[in-house]
Amino acid sequence: AVGNQLYVATCSPARDTSAGHVTWGHSSLIGPFGEVLVTAEHDETVVIGVIDYSEVELRRTNLPLEKQRRGDLYRLVDLSRL
């Protein structure tokens, strides 16, 4: 969320306490500065949060991380051409 200054929604898989690995739960909505806006516990539920696009614009204006990117240090590769 913070690195790209955007909202991130996480979704936990269904919880099966008899499985070899029991999932943690806590599906969440994370804000553009890393703040947890809403989160669930490990029981089945619906998580509803508000995404305010003006908050993203405000964060990107006050902390312009995009201007600090160093495109000269890496290049994008089209994996379908490899």
N, C-alpha and C positions, 0 to 999 in steps of 0.2 A: 504494500500500500504506500509506504513512505517513499521508496525508491522511485516510483513512477507517479507519485502523487495522484492516486486514484482509489476508488472504493474497491474492496475485495470481499466477495461472499464466499464463505467456506461451508461445505456441506459434509457432514459426517455420514458414513454408511450406517445401515441398520445395525442395531446392537444385538448381538447374540451371545449371551453369557455362557452358553455351553460350547462355544467355539474355542479353538486353540488360542486364538488372539481375539481379545475382546476390545472393540473399538471404544474410543474415549468419549465420543459424543461432542457436545458443545459446538454445533453449527453456529456461525457468527457472521456479522456484517462489520467490517473494519473500515474506518474512515481514511481519508487521504493523508492524514498525518499519523496514522498508526493507532488511533484510538478505537477501542472496541465499542461500537455503537449499540449493539444488541447481541446477546448470545443465549443459546439454549443450554439446558442441563443435559443429562444423558437419557432422559425419557423422550419418547416420541412427542413431537410438538411442531408447531409452525412458528417460524421466526419472521417478524415483519419489521422493517426499518425504513427510514426515509433517506433517500439519496438526494442531496442538494447540490446540483451542478455548479451553482455559484460558489460553493465552498471550494471546489476543485480549482476554479478560476482564481479565487482569492489566494489559495495556497501557492499556485504556480506563479502568480504575480509577485508575492512576497518572498518566495524562495525559488528563483528560476533555475532549477537543477538542469533543465534541458540545455541551457546556455553553457553549462560546465562539462558537457559530454565531450569526450576526446575521440572523435571518429577517426583520427589519424592513428590510433593505437589498435584498431581492429577493423575487420571488413566483414560484410555480410556474405554468406555463402548460400547459393541455391542448392539445397541438398538433392533435389531431383536431377541435377546435372552431374552429380558425382558418380 
